[in-house]
Amino acid sequence: MKRRWIMVELEDTCDTHIVPRLRKVIDGEDKGGITEAVGWKGGGGFRYYHLAPSLIEIDRWGNRIISQKYNPAMLAEAMCKHLGFVYAPSQKPKDYWQHGHSSESDFIYVTTASLTAAALRAISEDVGPKRTLLVCCKAFDAKAGSFDNLTCKKIPQAVLANCEWGRDDYSLNIAKLPERGDEPDAEPDTMPAKGRKPKKPRDTTPSLFDKEG
C-alpha cells in the first residue's frame, strides 16, 4: 500500500504479537486484516528499535541532571542528536575531541569534566585554525570568544534548551476557521509576522552547573 509508518509499543506484546505478525505479512503468510482485500503477496520490511532511558532525571533537590543510566558514549551520542551533529567518534587517539560532526570542518566534543582555561587552550591547539569545535562540558573557566575555534556550552543546559518540560498536553492548538465570507479576527499581539517565528518564553530554570551570583 506504499505506506511508511512508525509504531511505539511499551508492552511485551511487541515481541509476542506485533513482530511475529509483521514477519508473517512480509513472508506473505498472514491471512488477517486487509491482506486478501488488497491482494497482498508479501514483501516490505521493518526496523525494530529499543527506546533509550530518559537523558534527564530529577535529583533529590529538584534539579534536572544527566541520568546515571547514561555512560559517556551514550551521553555523547545523545548530545550529538540534540544539537544537530552526526555521532561519529574518531578512533584515532590524537582526535579524542571528535565525537561527532556537522560538516567536514565542524565538530563536537562532550565531556562531564570541568575544563580549565589551560585545558581549553590545549584542545584549541589540537583542533587547529582550520576547524571549529563545540565543547559541551560540566563547566568551563573561559570567557566567550577566548578561542576563535572553540564554542563552549554547559550540560545539561545545552540539552535542556532543546527540550520541553512540564507539559502533559501536546495537542495542536487549532483556531476555529472562519465561515466563508467572514473576515478572520486579527490578533496582532499574538500572531507572528509572516516569515518570522514567534518568540519562545524565556527559560528561567537555573542550570545545575551555573555559578551562583
C-alpha positions in Angstrom: 0.0 0.0 0.0 3.1 2.2 -0.2 2.8 3.3 3.4 5.7 4.3 5.8 4.8 4.4 9.4 6.2 4.5 13.0 4.8 2.4 15.8 5.6 2.7 19.5 4.8 -0.1 22.0 5.7 -0.2 25.6 4.4 -3.7 26.5 5.7 -7.2 25.9 3.1 -7.6 23.2 5.7 -6.2 20.8 7.7 -9.4 21.0 4.7 -11.8 21.5 2.3 -10.4 18.9 3.4 -7.5 16.7 6.8 -8.7 15.5 5.6 -12.2 14.6 2.6 -10.7 12.8 4.8 -8.4 10.8 7.1 -11.2 9.8 4.1 -13.2 8.5 2.9 -10.2 6.5 6.4 -9.8 4.9 6.6 -13.5 4.1 3.1 -13.5 2.6 1.8 -15.9 5.2 -0.6 -13.6 7.0 -4.3 -14.1 6.2 -5.8 -11.5 8.6 -6.6 -7.8 8.3 -6.9 -6.5 4.7 -4.4 -8.9 3.3 -6.8 -10.6 0.9 -8.8 -7.4 0.2 -5.7 -5.7 -1.3 -4.2 -8.9 -2.7 -1.1 -8.7 -0.6 1.5 -11.3 -1.6 4.3 -10.4 0.8 7.3 -8.1 0.8 8.4 -5.0 2.6 10.3 -4.8 5.9 10.7 -3.1 9.3 13.3 -1.9 11.8 13.0 -2.7 15.4 14.4 -0.2 17.9 14.6 -0.1 21.7 13.8 3.2 23.4 16.7 4.6 25.4 16.1 5.8 29.0 15.4 9.4 29.6 18.6 11.6 29.3 17.5 13.9 32.2 16.4 12.9 35.7 15.4 14.9 38.7 17.7 14.7 41.8 16.6 14.9 45.4 16.8 18.7 45.3 14.6 19.1 42.2 17.5 19.8 39.8 17.5 18.4 36.3 20.7 16.4 35.9 22.1 13.8 33.4 20.7 10.4 34.2 23.1 8.0 35.9 21.9 5.3 33.4 23.9 7.1 30.7 27.6 6.1 30.2 30.0 8.5 28.4 29.3 7.1 25.0 25.5 7.3 25.4 25.8 10.9 26.6 28.0 11.9 23.7 25.5 10.3 21.2 22.5 12.0 22.9 24.2 15.4 22.8 25.0 15.0 19.1 21.4 14.1 18.4 20.0 17.1 20.4 22.4 19.6 18.9 22.2 18.5 15.3 25.5 16.7 14.9 26.2 13.3 13.4 27.6 11.0 16.1 30.8 9.6 14.7 33.6 9.4 17.3 37.1 9.2 15.9 39.1 6.1 16.6 42.4 8.0 16.5 43.9 8.8 19.9 45.1 12.3 18.7 41.5 13.1 17.6 40.0 12.4 21.0 37.9 15.5 20.8 36.0 14.4 17.7 32.7 12.8 19.0 30.6 14.0 16.0 30.5 16.4 13.2 28.1 18.8 11.4 30.4 19.4 8.4 33.8 18.4 7.3 35.4 21.0 9.5 32.9 21.5 12.4 33.0 19.0 15.3 31.6 18.4 18.8 33.3 17.2 21.9 31.3 16.0 25.0 32.8 15.6 28.5 31.5 15.6 32.0 34.7 17.3 33.3 35.1 20.9 34.3 37.6 22.4 31.8 40.1 25.0 32.9 41.4 27.7 30.6 44.7 25.7 30.2 42.7 22.6 29.2 40.7 24.6 26.7 43.8 26.1 25.3 45.3 22.7 24.7 42.1 21.5 23.0 42.1 24.6 20.8 45.7 23.9 19.7 44.8 20.3 18.9 41.8 21.4 16.8 43.9 23.9 14.8 42.9 27.0 12.9 41.1 25.3 10.0 38.5 23.5 12.1 35.9 24.5 14.7 34.7 22.7 17.8 31.6 22.8 20.0 32.7 21.8 23.5 29.9 20.5 25.8 31.2 20.1 29.4 30.1 20.3 33.0 31.7 23.8 33.4 34.4 25.8 31.9 36.8 28.6 33.0 37.0 30.9 30.0 35.2 33.9 28.6 33.2 33.8 25.4 35.4 34.4 22.4 38.7 33.4 24.2 39.4 30.9 21.5 38.5 31.5 17.9 37.9 27.9 17.0 36.0 26.8 20.2 32.4 27.4 21.3 31.7 26.2 24.9 28.4 25.1 26.3 27.5 23.7 29.7 25.5 20.5 30.0 22.7 19.7 30.8 21.7 23.3 30.0 22.7 22.7 26.4 20.3 19.8 26.3 17.6 21.5 28.3 17.5 24.4 25.8 16.4 21.9 23.1 13.7 20.1 25.2 10.3 21.0 26.5 9.4 20.4 30.2 6.4 20.5 32.4 3.8 19.7 29.7 1.3 16.9 29.7 -0.8 18.1 26.7 0.8 18.1 23.2 -2.4 18.5 21.2 -2.3 21.2 18.5 -4.0 24.5 19.2 -6.1 24.8 16.0 -8.1 28.1 15.7 -11.7 27.9 14.5 -11.7 28.6 10.8 -13.9 31.5 9.7 -17.1 30.9 7.8 -17.0 31.6 4.0 -17.3 35.3 3.5 -16.3 36.2 7.1 -13.2 38.1 7.8 -10.9 36.4 10.5 -10.3 38.5 13.6 -6.8 39.8 13.6 -4.7 39.4 16.8 -1.6 41.5 16.2 -0.3 40.8 19.7 -0.2 37.0 19.3 0.1 36.4 15.6 3.7 36.3 14.3 4.7 38.3 11.3 4.9 36.4 8.0 8.2 34.5 7.7 9.0 35.1 11.4 8.7 32.6 14.2 7.0 33.6 17.4 9.4 34.0 20.3 9.5 31.2 22.9 9.0 32.2 26.6 12.4 32.7 28.3 13.5 29.6 30.3 14.1 30.7 33.8 15.1 27.3 35.1 18.5 27.6 36.7 21.3 25.3 35.4 22.8 22.8 37.8 26.2 24.0 36.8 25.6 27.8 36.7 27.7 29.7 39.2 25.7 31.5 41.9 26.0 35.3 41.9 
